[in-house]
Amino acid sequence: MQPLQAVVKNGRIVLDAPTDLPEGEIVALIPLEELLAEAGDVDDDGNEPVFRFEIPQPQFRKPKMLDASALLDEIRSL
């Protein structure tokens, strides 16, 4: 996928063109100047910089464990 370009207008990030990303897709945004500063100019072989960064995984709460009878009691209470 090609990188998307956007600008900040009134504190909001606005894409330059529509995208086919699915609704609710999580994206990571890194300002271009920061990305270039992290990458440096070129690698030892004279190639374009390779960007490596980790995207934090979302944290989910641990599900509540119930046995069958407790589950049925909870359903009946609804």
C-alpha positions in Angstrom: 0.0 0.0 0.0 1.2 3.5 -0.9 1.7 5.9 2.0 -1.3 8.3 2.4 -0.7 12.1 2.5 -2.6 14.4 4.8 -2.4 17.9 6.2 -3.5 19.3 9.5 -6.3 21.8 9.2 -7.8 23.4 12.4 -6.2 20.6 14.5 -7.7 17.8 12.4 -5.8 15.5 10.0 -7.3 15.7 6.5 -6.4 13.2 3.8 -5.6 14.5 0.4 -7.7 11.8 -1.4 -10.3 9.3 -0.4 -9.1 5.9 0.9 -10.4 2.4 0.6 -9.4 1.6 4.2 -12.2 -0.3 6.1 -14.3 1.6 8.6 -12.6 1.5 12.1 -9.1 0.7 10.7 -6.4 1.8 13.1 -3.5 3.8 11.5 -0.3 5.2 12.9 0.6 8.8 12.1 4.2 10.0 12.2 5.1 13.6 11.2 7.4 13.4 8.1 10.2 15.5 9.7 10.3 13.1 12.7 10.3 10.1 10.4 13.2 11.5 8.3 15.2 12.5 11.3 14.9 8.9 12.7 15.9 7.3 9.4 19.0 9.4 8.7 20.1 10.1 5.1 21.2 6.8 3.6 22.4 3.4 4.8 26.0 2.0 4.5 25.4 0.8 1.0 24.2 4.2 -0.2 20.5 3.0 -0.4 17.5 5.0 0.6 16.7 4.7 4.4 14.7 1.8 5.6 12.1 2.7 8.1 11.6 0.4 11.0 9.2 1.2 13.8 6.9 -0.7 16.1 3.2 -0.1 16.2 1.8 -0.7 19.7 -0.8 -3.4 20.0 -4.1 -2.4 21.5 -4.7 -3.5 25.0 -7.8 -5.4 25.8 -9.2 -6.3 29.2 -9.1 -9.9 30.2 -12.5 -11.6 29.7 -14.6 -12.5 32.7 -14.5 -16.3 33.2 -17.8 -17.9 34.1 -18.9 -21.5 34.5 -22.1 -22.6 32.7 -24.4 -22.2 35.7 -23.1 -18.7 36.5 -23.5 -17.8 32.8 -27.1 -19.0 32.8 -27.8 -17.1 36.1 -26.4 -13.9 34.5 -28.5 -14.4 31.4 -31.6 -14.9 33.5 -31.0 -11.7 35.4 -31.1 -9.7 32.2 
